[in-house]
């Protein structure tokens, strides 16, 4: 059960990194809005899953999630 939730958290984190990389590319306004919406949905999904998996954990600011994703992606672990 815990392994499944951790795998989901990892998948959401990877999706966030992918969407952040896409936002750095040349996109139409429609594509940019779509990706920004998906990025927001992924962040919300991480918050919900984190709250249900680790109910006593403090809320993680979005900036901390972005920084962790960037660091993991840069180090080749993401």
HTML snippet that shows the backbone in 3Dmol.js (N, CA, C, O; Angstrom):
<script src="https://3Dmol.org/build/3Dmol-min.js"></script>
<div id="view" style="width:600px;height:400px;position:relative"></div>
<script>
const pdb = `
ATOM      1  N   UNK A   1       0.831  -1.200   0.000  1.00  0.00           N
ATOM      2  CA  UNK A   1       0.000   0.000   0.000  1.00  0.00           C
ATOM      3  C   UNK A   1       0.876   1.265   0.000  1.00  0.00           C
ATOM      4  O   UNK A   1       0.674   2.168  -0.811  1.00  0.00           O
ATOM      5  N   UNK A   2       1.838   1.313   0.909  1.00  0.00           N
ATOM      6  CA  UNK A   2       2.714   2.477   0.988  1.00  0.00           C
ATOM      7  C   UNK A   2       3.562   2.590  -0.275  1.00  0.00           C
ATOM      8  O   UNK A   2       3.798   3.692  -0.771  1.00  0.00           O
ATOM      9  N   UNK A   3       4.022   1.447  -0.798  1.00  0.00           N
ATOM     10  CA  UNK A   3       4.818   1.470  -2.026  1.00  0.00           C
ATOM     11  C   UNK A   3       4.021   2.050  -3.187  1.00  0.00           C
ATOM     12  O   UNK A   3       4.559   2.792  -4.009  1.00  0.00           O
ATOM     13  N   UNK A   4       2.729   1.708  -3.252  1.00  0.00           N
ATOM     14  CA  UNK A   4       1.875   2.238  -4.317  1.00  0.00           C
ATOM     15  C   UNK A   4       1.748   3.753  -4.212  1.00  0.00           C
ATOM     16  O   UNK A   4       1.814   4.462  -5.216  1.00  0.00           O
ATOM     17  N   UNK A   5       1.566   4.240  -2.996  1.00  0.00           N
ATOM     18  CA  UNK A   5       1.424   5.689  -2.805  1.00  0.00           C
ATOM     19  C   UNK A   5       2.728   6.413  -3.115  1.00  0.00           C
ATOM     20  O   UNK A   5       2.722   7.494  -3.704  1.00  0.00           O
ATOM     21  N   UNK A   6       3.830   5.820  -2.719  1.00  0.00           N
ATOM     22  CA  UNK A   6       5.124   6.440  -3.026  1.00  0.00           C
ATOM     23  C   UNK A   6       5.378   6.445  -4.530  1.00  0.00           C
ATOM     24  O   UNK A   6       5.953   7.394  -5.064  1.00  0.00           O
ATOM     25  N   UNK A   7       4.951   5.387  -5.209  1.00  0.00           N
ATOM     26  CA  UNK A   7       5.091   5.348  -6.669  1.00  0.00           C
ATOM     27  C   UNK A   7       4.238   6.438  -7.314  1.00  0.00           C
ATOM     28  O   UNK A   7       4.668   7.073  -8.277  1.00  0.00           O
ATOM     29  N   UNK A   8       3.038   6.655  -6.792  1.00  0.00           N
ATOM     30  CA  UNK A   8       2.178   7.724  -7.314  1.00  0.00           C
ATOM     31  C   UNK A   8       2.800   9.093  -7.071  1.00  0.00           C
ATOM     32  O   UNK A   8       2.777   9.952  -7.952  1.00  0.00           O
ATOM     33  N   UNK A   9       3.354   9.298  -5.882  1.00  0.00           N
ATOM     34  CA  UNK A   9       4.022  10.569  -5.586  1.00  0.00           C
ATOM     35  C   UNK A   9       5.179  10.803  -6.556  1.00  0.00           C
ATOM     36  O   UNK A   9       5.371  11.913  -7.053  1.00  0.00           O
ATOM     37  N   UNK A  10       5.939   9.754  -6.816  1.00  0.00           N
ATOM     38  CA  UNK A  10       7.062   9.860  -7.748  1.00  0.00           C
ATOM     39  C   UNK A  10       6.568  10.191  -9.160  1.00  0.00           C
ATOM     40  O   UNK A  10       7.172  11.004  -9.860  1.00  0.00           O
ATOM     41  N   UNK A  11       5.473   9.559  -9.569  1.00  0.00           N
ATOM     42  CA  UNK A  11       4.917   9.828 -10.902  1.00  0.00           C
ATOM     43  C   UNK A  11       4.453  11.279 -11.019  1.00  0.00           C
ATOM     44  O   UNK A  11       4.699  11.936 -12.030  1.00  0.00           O
ATOM     45  N   UNK A  12       3.780  11.775  -9.977  1.00  0.00           N
ATOM     46  CA  UNK A  12       3.329  13.172  -9.996  1.00  0.00           C
ATOM     47  C   UNK A  12       4.532  14.117 -10.035  1.00  0.00           C
ATOM     48  O   UNK A  12       4.526  15.111 -10.761  1.00  0.00           O
ATOM     49  N   UNK A  13       5.552  13.801  -9.255  1.00  0.00           N
ATOM     50  CA  UNK A  13       6.763  14.634  -9.243  1.00  0.00           C
ATOM     51  C   UNK A  13       7.419  14.657 -10.625  1.00  0.00           C
ATOM     52  O   UNK A  13       7.849  15.708 -11.101  1.00  0.00           O
ATOM     53  N   UNK A  14       7.488  13.496 -11.255  1.00  0.00           N
ATOM     54  CA  UNK A  14       8.067  13.424 -12.601  1.00  0.00           C
ATOM     55  C   UNK A  14       7.236  14.216 -13.600  1.00  0.00           C
ATOM     56  O   UNK A  14       7.784  14.884 -14.477  1.00  0.00           O
ATOM     57  N   UNK A  15       5.917  14.143 -13.471  1.00  0.00           N
ATOM     58  CA  UNK A  15       5.040  14.907 -14.363  1.00  0.00           C
ATOM     59  C   UNK A  15       5.256  16.406 -14.181  1.00  0.00           C
ATOM     60  O   UNK A  15       5.291  17.157 -15.155  1.00  0.00           O
ATOM     61  N   UNK A  16       5.403  16.836 -12.927  1.00  0.00           N
ATOM     62  CA  UNK A  16       5.647  18.254 -12.651  1.00  0.00           C
ATOM     63  C   UNK A  16       6.941  18.697 -13.332  1.00  0.00           C
ATOM     64  O   UNK A  16       6.982  19.751 -13.967  1.00  0.00           O
ATOM     65  N   UNK A  17       7.982  17.903 -13.203  1.00  0.00           N
ATOM     66  CA  UNK A  17       9.244  18.233 -13.860  1.00  0.00           C
ATOM     67  C   UNK A  17       9.100  18.306 -15.370  1.00  0.00           C
ATOM     68  O   UNK A  17       9.654  19.198 -16.013  1.00  0.00           O
ATOM     69  N   UNK A  18       8.358  17.369 -15.931  1.00  0.00           N
ATOM     70  CA  UNK A  18       8.140  17.354 -17.384  1.00  0.00           C
ATOM     71  C   UNK A  18       7.396  18.607 -17.825  1.00  0.00           C
ATOM     72  O   UNK A  18       7.771  19.239 -18.812  1.00  0.00           O
ATOM     73  N   UNK A  19       6.335  18.969 -17.089  1.00  0.00           N
ATOM     74  CA  UNK A  19       5.563  20.160 -17.452  1.00  0.00           C
ATOM     75  C   UNK A  19       6.400  21.424 -17.299  1.00  0.00           C
ATOM     76  O   UNK A  19       6.286  22.340 -18.114  1.00  0.00           O
ATOM     77  N   UNK A  20       7.239  21.489 -16.266  1.00  0.00           N
ATOM     78  CA  UNK A  20       8.097  22.657 -16.092  1.00  0.00           C
ATOM     79  C   UNK A  20       9.081  22.787 -17.252  1.00  0.00           C
ATOM     80  O   UNK A  20       9.347  23.895 -17.720  1.00  0.00           O
ATOM     81  N   UNK A  21       9.619  21.663 -17.715  1.00  0.00           N
ATOM     82  CA  UNK A  21      10.524  21.708 -18.873  1.00  0.00           C
ATOM     83  C   UNK A  21       9.774  22.160 -20.120  1.00  0.00           C
ATOM     84  O   UNK A  21      10.302  22.942 -20.911  1.00  0.00           O
ATOM     85  N   UNK A  22       8.549  21.674 -20.301  1.00  0.00           N
ATOM     86  CA  UNK A  22       7.756  22.071 -21.466  1.00  0.00           C
ATOM     87  C   UNK A  22       7.466  23.565 -21.463  1.00  0.00           C
ATOM     88  O   UNK A  22       7.454  24.203 -22.516  1.00  0.00           O
ATOM     89  N   UNK A  23       7.230  24.128 -20.268  1.00  0.00           N
ATOM     90  CA  UNK A  23       6.931  25.556 -20.187  1.00  0.00           C
ATOM     91  C   UNK A  23       8.121  26.417 -20.613  1.00  0.00           C
ATOM     92  O   UNK A  23       7.944  27.592 -20.935  1.00  0.00           O
ATOM     93  N   UNK A  24       9.307  25.863 -20.620  1.00  0.00           N
ATOM     94  CA  UNK A  24      10.498  26.608 -21.038  1.00  0.00           C
ATOM     95  C   UNK A  24      10.680  26.592 -22.553  1.00  0.00           C
ATOM     96  O   UNK A  24      11.591  27.232 -23.079  1.00  0.00           O
ATOM     97  N   UNK A  25       9.815  25.862 -23.253  1.00  0.00           N
ATOM     98  CA  UNK A  25       9.913  25.779 -24.708  1.00  0.00           C
ATOM     99  C   UNK A  25       8.945  26.760 -25.353  1.00  0.00           C
ATOM    100  O   UNK A  25       8.126  27.382 -24.676  1.00  0.00           O
ATOM    101  N   UNK A  26       9.050  26.887 -26.658  1.00  0.00           N
ATOM    102  CA  UNK A  26       8.158  27.769 -27.405  1.00  0.00           C
ATOM    103  C   UNK A  26       6.802  27.073 -27.556  1.00  0.00           C
ATOM    104  O   UNK A  26       6.717  25.985 -28.126  1.00  0.00           O
ATOM    105  N   UNK A  27       5.749  27.705 -27.044  1.00  0.00           N
ATOM    106  CA  UNK A  27       4.406  27.128 -27.056  1.00  0.00           C
ATOM    107  C   UNK A  27       3.394  28.160 -27.523  1.00  0.00           C
ATOM    108  O   UNK A  27       3.617  29.365 -27.408  1.00  0.00           O
ATOM    109  N   UNK A  28       2.287  27.674 -28.047  1.00  0.00           N
ATOM    110  CA  UNK A  28       1.180  28.580 -28.331  1.00  0.00           C
ATOM    111  C   UNK A  28       0.525  28.936 -27.003  1.00  0.00           C
ATOM    112  O   UNK A  28       0.751  28.267 -25.994  1.00  0.00           O
ATOM    113  N   UNK A  29      -0.274  29.974 -27.006  1.00  0.00           N
ATOM    114  CA  UNK A  29      -0.969  30.371 -25.775  1.00  0.00           C
ATOM    115  C   UNK A  29      -1.878  29.244 -25.284  1.00  0.00           C
ATOM    116  O   UNK A  29      -1.972  28.997 -24.082  1.00  0.00           O
ATOM    117  N   UNK A  30      -2.538  28.571 -26.207  1.00  0.00           N
ATOM    118  CA  UNK A  30      -3.421  27.454 -25.858  1.00  0.00           C
ATOM    119  C   UNK A  30      -2.628  26.325 -25.192  1.00  0.00           C
ATOM    120  O   UNK A  30      -3.050  25.787 -24.168  1.00  0.00           O
ATOM    121  N   UNK A  31      -1.483  25.969 -25.774  1.00  0.00           N
ATOM    122  CA  UNK A  31      -0.652  24.908 -25.205  1.00  0.00           C
ATOM    123  C   UNK A  31      -0.142  25.304 -23.816  1.00  0.00           C
ATOM    124  O   UNK A  31      -0.136  24.493 -22.890  1.00  0.00           O
ATOM    125  N   UNK A  32       0.285  26.565 -23.690  1.00  0.00           N
ATOM    126  CA  UNK A  32       0.793  27.046 -22.405  1.00  0.00           C
ATOM    127  C   UNK A  32      -0.277  26.975 -21.317  1.00  0.00           C
ATOM    128  O   UNK A  32      -0.003  26.533 -20.202  1.00  0.00           O
ATOM    129  N   UNK A  33      -1.491  27.408 -21.641  1.00  0.00           N
ATOM    130  CA  UNK A  33      -2.587  27.346 -20.659  1.00  0.00           C
ATOM    131  C   UNK A  33      -2.885  25.901 -20.266  1.00  0.00           C
ATOM    132  O   UNK A  33      -3.106  25.601 -19.093  1.00  0.00           O
ATOM    133  N   UNK A  34      -2.890  25.011 -21.258  1.00  0.00           N
ATOM    134  CA  UNK A  34      -3.153  23.602 -20.983  1.00  0.00           C
ATOM    135  C   UNK A  34      -2.098  23.034 -20.034  1.00  0.00           C
ATOM    136  O   UNK A  34      -2.439  22.368 -19.056  1.00  0.00           O
ATOM    137  N   UNK A  35      -0.827  23.292 -20.317  1.00  0.00           N
ATOM    138  CA  UNK A  35       0.256  22.760 -19.489  1.00  0.00           C
ATOM    139  C   UNK A  35       0.227  23.377 -18.100  1.00  0.00           C
ATOM    140  O   UNK A  35       0.465  22.680 -17.114  1.00  0.00           O
ATOM    141  N   UNK A  36      -0.059  24.670 -18.000  1.00  0.00           N
ATOM    142  CA  UNK A  36      -0.156  25.309 -16.685  1.00  0.00           C
ATOM    143  C   UNK A  36      -1.289  24.703 -15.869  1.00  0.00           C
ATOM    144  O   UNK A  36      -1.164  24.526 -14.658  1.00  0.00           O
ATOM    145  N   UNK A  37      -2.399  24.387 -16.538  1.00  0.00           N
ATOM    146  CA  UNK A  37      -3.523  23.753 -15.837  1.00  0.00           C
ATOM    147  C   UNK A  37      -3.129  22.354 -15.357  1.00  0.00           C
ATOM    148  O   UNK A  37      -3.433  21.979 -14.225  1.00  0.00           O
ATOM    149  N   UNK A  38      -2.460  21.591 -16.207  1.00  0.00           N
ATOM    150  CA  UNK A  38      -2.019  20.251 -15.818  1.00  0.00           C
ATOM    151  C   UNK A  38      -0.997  20.331 -14.678  1.00  0.00           C
ATOM    152  O   UNK A  38      -1.019  19.499 -13.770  1.00  0.00           O
ATOM    153  N   UNK A  39      -0.117  21.311 -14.717  1.00  0.00           N
ATOM    154  CA  UNK A  39       0.864  21.499 -13.657  1.00  0.00           C
ATOM    155  C   UNK A  39       0.163  21.764 -12.330  1.00  0.00           C
ATOM    156  O   UNK A  39       0.541  21.206 -11.299  1.00  0.00           O
ATOM    157  N   UNK A  40      -0.842  22.603 -12.360  1.00  0.00           N
ATOM    158  CA  UNK A  40      -1.620  22.891 -11.157  1.00  0.00           C
ATOM    159  C   UNK A  40      -2.320  21.634 -10.641  1.00  0.00           C
ATOM    160  O   UNK A  40      -2.351  21.385  -9.436  1.00  0.00           O
ATOM    161  N   UNK A  41      -2.875  20.851 -11.552  1.00  0.00           N
ATOM    162  CA  UNK A  41      -3.554  19.612 -11.159  1.00  0.00           C
ATOM    163  C   UNK A  41      -2.574  18.621 -10.532  1.00  0.00           C
ATOM    164  O   UNK A  41      -2.907  17.953  -9.554  1.00  0.00           O
ATOM    165  N   UNK A  42      -1.382  18.525 -11.087  1.00  0.00           N
ATOM    166  CA  UNK A  42      -0.367  17.617 -10.535  1.00  0.00           C
ATOM    167  C   UNK A  42       0.055  18.063  -9.136  1.00  0.00           C
ATOM    168  O   UNK A  42       0.218  17.234  -8.241  1.00  0.00           O
ATOM    169  N   UNK A  43       0.229  19.364  -8.949  1.00  0.00           N
ATOM    170  CA  UNK A  43       0.598  19.875  -7.620  1.00  0.00           C
ATOM    171  C   UNK A  43      -0.495  19.582  -6.600  1.00  0.00           C
ATOM    172  O   UNK A  43      -0.206  19.193  -5.468  1.00  0.00           O
ATOM    173  N   UNK A  44      -1.744  19.770  -6.999  1.00  0.00           N
ATOM    174  CA  UNK A  44      -2.869  19.463  -6.104  1.00  0.00           C
ATOM    175  C   UNK A  44      -2.906  17.977  -5.780  1.00  0.00           C
ATOM    176  O   UNK A  44      -3.180  17.590  -4.644  1.00  0.00           O
ATOM    177  N   UNK A  45      -2.633  17.150  -6.775  1.00  0.00           N
ATOM    178  CA  UNK A  45      -2.632  15.702  -6.561  1.00  0.00           C
ATOM    179  C   UNK A  45      -1.551  15.306  -5.559  1.00  0.00           C
ATOM    180  O   UNK A  45      -1.774  14.441  -4.711  1.00  0.00           O
ATOM    181  N   UNK A  46      -0.389  15.934  -5.656  1.00  0.00           N
ATOM    182  CA  UNK A  46       0.680  15.654  -4.687  1.00  0.00           C
ATOM    183  C   UNK A  46       0.246  16.069  -3.288  1.00  0.00           C
ATOM    184  O   UNK A  46       0.468  15.335  -2.325  1.00  0.00           O
ATOM    185  N   UNK A  47      -0.369  17.234  -3.173  1.00  0.00           N
ATOM    186  CA  UNK A  47      -0.827  17.705  -1.861  1.00  0.00           C
ATOM    187  C   UNK A  47      -1.843  16.740  -1.252  1.00  0.00           C
ATOM    188  O   UNK A  47      -1.750  16.389  -0.076  1.00  0.00           O
ATOM    189  N   UNK A  48      -2.814  16.315  -2.064  1.00  0.00           N
ATOM    190  CA  UNK A  48      -3.843  15.388  -1.565  1.00  0.00           C
ATOM    191  C   UNK A  48      -3.230  14.053  -1.157  1.00  0.00           C
ATOM    192  O   UNK A  48      -3.519  13.530  -0.081  1.00  0.00           O
ATOM    193  N   UNK A  49      -2.390  13.514  -2.019  1.00  0.00           N
ATOM    194  CA  UNK A  49      -1.780  12.221  -1.741  1.00  0.00           C
ATOM    195  C   UNK A  49      -0.842  12.305  -0.543  1.00  0.00           C
ATOM    196  O   UNK A  49      -0.806  11.388   0.278  1.00  0.00           O
ATOM    197  N   UNK A  50      -0.097  13.375  -0.436  1.00  0.00           N
ATOM    198  CA  UNK A  50       0.797  13.559   0.714  1.00  0.00           C
ATOM    199  C   UNK A  50       0.006  13.649   2.007  1.00  0.00           C
ATOM    200  O   UNK A  50       0.395  13.073   3.023  1.00  0.00           O
ATOM    201  N   UNK A  51      -1.097  14.370   1.967  1.00  0.00           N
ATOM    202  CA  UNK A  51      -1.916  14.532   3.171  1.00  0.00           C
ATOM    203  C   UNK A  51      -2.515  13.199   3.612  1.00  0.00           C
ATOM    204  O   UNK A  51      -2.623  12.934   4.810  1.00  0.00           O
ATOM    205  N   UNK A  52      -2.902  12.365   2.657  1.00  0.00           N
ATOM    206  CA  UNK A  52      -3.497  11.078   3.028  1.00  0.00           C
ATOM    207  C   UNK A  52      -2.433  10.048   3.403  1.00  0.00           C
ATOM    208  O   UNK A  52      -2.699   9.145   4.196  1.00  0.00           O
ATOM    209  N   UNK A  53      -1.237  10.176   2.843  1.00  0.00           N
ATOM    210  CA  UNK A  53      -0.164   9.225   3.125  1.00  0.00           C
ATOM    211  C   UNK A  53       0.569   9.583   4.411  1.00  0.00           C
ATOM    212  O   UNK A  53       0.911   8.710   5.209  1.00  0.00           O
ATOM    213  N   UNK A  54       0.803  10.864   4.597  1.00  0.00           N
ATOM    214  CA  UNK A  54       1.524  11.362   5.767  1.00  0.00           C
ATOM    215  C   UNK A  54       0.662  12.419   6.450  1.00  0.00           C
ATOM    216  O   UNK A  54       0.942  13.610   6.318  1.00  0.00           O
ATOM    217  N   UNK A  55      -0.380  12.015   7.176  1.00  0.00           N
ATOM    218  CA  UNK A  55      -1.351  12.982   7.708  1.00  0.00           C
ATOM    219  C   UNK A  55      -0.778  13.985   8.707  1.00  0.00           C
ATOM    220  O   UNK A  55      -1.372  15.046   8.902  1.00  0.00           O
ATOM    221  N   UNK A  56       0.334  13.693   9.333  1.00  0.00           N
ATOM    222  CA  UNK A  56       0.902  14.623  10.311  1.00  0.00           C
ATOM    223  C   UNK A  56       1.947  15.546   9.707  1.00  0.00           C
ATOM    224  O   UNK A  56       2.483  16.415  10.396  1.00  0.00           O
ATOM    225  N   UNK A  57       2.239  15.368   8.438  1.00  0.00           N
ATOM    226  CA  UNK A  57       3.247  16.204   7.780  1.00  0.00           C
ATOM    227  C   UNK A  57       2.713  17.612   7.581  1.00  0.00           C
ATOM    228  O   UNK A  57       1.510  17.823   7.426  1.00  0.00           O
ATOM    229  N   UNK A  58       3.618  18.558   7.588  1.00  0.00           N
ATOM    230  CA  UNK A  58       3.248  19.935   7.327  1.00  0.00           C
ATOM    231  C   UNK A  58       2.993  20.119   5.842  1.00  0.00           C
ATOM    232  O   UNK A  58       3.517  19.372   5.015  1.00  0.00           O
ATOM    233  N   UNK A  59       2.189  21.111   5.510  1.00  0.00           N
ATOM    234  CA  UNK A  59       1.917  21.404   4.107  1.00  0.00           C
ATOM    235  C   UNK A  59       3.197  21.895   3.446  1.00  0.00           C
ATOM    236  O   UNK A  59       3.897  22.755   3.979  1.00  0.00           O
ATOM    237  N   UNK A  60       3.490  21.337   2.282  1.00  0.00           N
ATOM    238  CA  UNK A  60       4.685  21.697   1.534  1.00  0.00           C
ATOM    239  C   UNK A  60       4.371  22.839   0.586  1.00  0.00           C
ATOM    240  O   UNK A  60       3.462  22.719  -0.235  1.00  0.00           O
ATOM    241  N   UNK A  61       5.099  23.943   0.677  1.00  0.00           N
ATOM    242  CA  UNK A  61       4.872  25.040  -0.269  1.00  0.00           C
ATOM    243  C   UNK A  61       5.205  24.590  -1.687  1.00  0.00           C
ATOM    244  O   UNK A  61       6.116  23.786  -1.884  1.00  0.00           O
ATOM    245  N   UNK A  62       4.475  25.102  -2.674  1.00  0.00           N
ATOM    246  CA  UNK A  62       4.711  24.736  -4.073  1.00  0.00           C
ATOM    247  C   UNK A  62       6.148  24.997  -4.477  1.00  0.00           C
ATOM    248  O   UNK A  62       6.725  24.232  -5.250  1.00  0.00           O
ATOM    249  N   UNK A  63       6.730  26.065  -3.966  1.00  0.00           N
ATOM    250  CA  UNK A  63       8.108  26.400  -4.340  1.00  0.00           C
ATOM    251  C   UNK A  63       9.062  25.292  -3.902  1.00  0.00           C
ATOM    252  O   UNK A  63      10.021  24.988  -4.610  1.00  0.00           O
ATOM    253  N   UNK A  64       8.809  24.689  -2.747  1.00  0.00           N
ATOM    254  CA  UNK A  64       9.665  23.601  -2.273  1.00  0.00           C
ATOM    255  C   UNK A  64       9.548  22.387  -3.184  1.00  0.00           C
ATOM    256  O   UNK A  64      10.541  21.708  -3.444  1.00  0.00           O
ATOM    257  N   UNK A  65       8.341  22.109  -3.672  1.00  0.00           N
ATOM    258  CA  UNK A  65       8.140  20.995  -4.603  1.00  0.00           C
ATOM    259  C   UNK A  65       8.903  21.267  -5.888  1.00  0.00           C
ATOM    260  O   UNK A  65       9.570  20.377  -6.414  1.00  0.00           O
ATOM    261  N   UNK A  66       8.812  22.491  -6.398  1.00  0.00           N
ATOM    262  CA  UNK A  66       9.522  22.850  -7.632  1.00  0.00           C
ATOM    263  C   UNK A  66      11.027  22.697  -7.449  1.00  0.00           C
ATOM    264  O   UNK A  66      11.710  22.152  -8.316  1.00  0.00           O
ATOM    265  N   UNK A  67      11.546  23.179  -6.314  1.00  0.00           N
ATOM    266  CA  UNK A  67      12.986  23.099  -6.068  1.00  0.00           C
ATOM    267  C   UNK A  67      13.440  21.649  -5.974  1.00  0.00           C
ATOM    268  O   UNK A  67      14.478  21.286  -6.529  1.00  0.00           O
ATOM    269  N   UNK A  68      12.674  20.819  -5.277  1.00  0.00           N
ATOM    270  CA  UNK A  68      13.030  19.408  -5.143  1.00  0.00           C
ATOM    271  C   UNK A  68      13.004  18.720  -6.493  1.00  0.00           C
ATOM    272  O   UNK A  68      13.884  17.917  -6.803  1.00  0.00           O
ATOM    273  N   UNK A  69      11.999  19.031  -7.295  1.00  0.00           N
ATOM    274  CA  UNK A  69      11.893  18.434  -8.627  1.00  0.00           C
ATOM    275  C   UNK A  69      13.071  18.851  -9.488  1.00  0.00           C
ATOM    276  O   UNK A  69      13.650  18.025 -10.194  1.00  0.00           O
ATOM    277  N   UNK A  70      13.426  20.124  -9.434  1.00  0.00           N
ATOM    278  CA  UNK A  70      14.547  20.629 -10.226  1.00  0.00           C
ATOM    279  C   UNK A  70      15.849  19.961  -9.801  1.00  0.00           C
ATOM    280  O   UNK A  70      16.650  19.565 -10.649  1.00  0.00           O
ATOM    281  N   UNK A  71      16.064  19.834  -8.495  1.00  0.00           N
ATOM    282  CA  UNK A  71      17.289  19.211  -8.003  1.00  0.00           C
ATOM    283  C   UNK A  71      17.366  17.744  -8.402  1.00  0.00           C
ATOM    284  O   UNK A  71      18.417  17.272  -8.837  1.00  0.00           O
ATOM    285  N   UNK A  72      16.252  17.017  -8.256  1.00  0.00           N
ATOM    286  CA  UNK A  72      16.250  15.604  -8.613  1.00  0.00           C
ATOM    287  C   UNK A  72      16.440  15.406 -10.107  1.00  0.00           C
ATOM    288  O   UNK A  72      17.149  14.494 -10.532  1.00  0.00           O
ATOM    289  N   UNK A  73      15.807  16.257 -10.903  1.00  0.00           N
ATOM    290  CA  UNK A  73      15.941  16.148 -12.350  1.00  0.00           C
ATOM    291  C   UNK A  73      17.380  16.440 -12.767  1.00  0.00           C
ATOM    292  O   UNK A  73      17.940  15.742 -13.612  1.00  0.00           O
ATOM    293  N   UNK A  74      17.970  17.466 -12.178  1.00  0.00           N
ATOM    294  CA  UNK A  74      19.343  17.849 -12.522  1.00  0.00           C
ATOM    295  C   UNK A  74      20.350  16.776 -12.107  1.00  0.00           C
ATOM    296  O   UNK A  74      21.378  16.596 -12.761  1.00  0.00           O
ATOM    297  N   UNK A  75      20.052  16.069 -11.022  1.00  0.00           N
ATOM    298  CA  UNK A  75      20.985  15.048 -10.550  1.00  0.00           C
ATOM    299  C   UNK A  75      20.794  13.711 -11.253  1.00  0.00           C
ATOM    300  O   UNK A  75      21.559  12.772 -11.032  1.00  0.00           O
ATOM    301  N   UNK A  76      19.763  13.629 -12.106  1.00  0.00           N
ATOM    302  CA  UNK A  76      19.539  12.399 -12.853  1.00  0.00           C
ATOM    303  C   UNK A  76      18.695  11.377 -12.124  1.00  0.00           C
ATOM    304  O   UNK A  76      18.576  10.243 -12.586  1.00  0.00           O
ATOM    305  N   UNK A  77      18.101  11.748 -10.990  1.00  0.00           N
ATOM    306  CA  UNK A  77      17.261  10.825 -10.235  1.00  0.00           C
ATOM    307  C   UNK A  77      15.788  10.960 -10.559  1.00  0.00           C
ATOM    308  O   UNK A  77      14.984  10.187 -10.039  1.00  0.00           O
ATOM    309  N   UNK A  78      15.400  11.907 -11.396  1.00  0.00           N
ATOM    310  CA  UNK A  78      13.989  12.184 -11.645  1.00  0.00           C
ATOM    311  C   UNK A  78      13.465  11.643 -12.893  1.00  0.00           C
ATOM    312  O   UNK A  78      12.285  11.822 -13.196  1.00  0.00           O
TER     313      UNK A  78
END
`;
const viewer = $3Dmol.createViewer("view");
viewer.addModel(pdb, "pdb");
viewer.setStyle({}, {cartoon: {color: "spectrum"}});
viewer.zoomTo();
viewer.render();
</script>
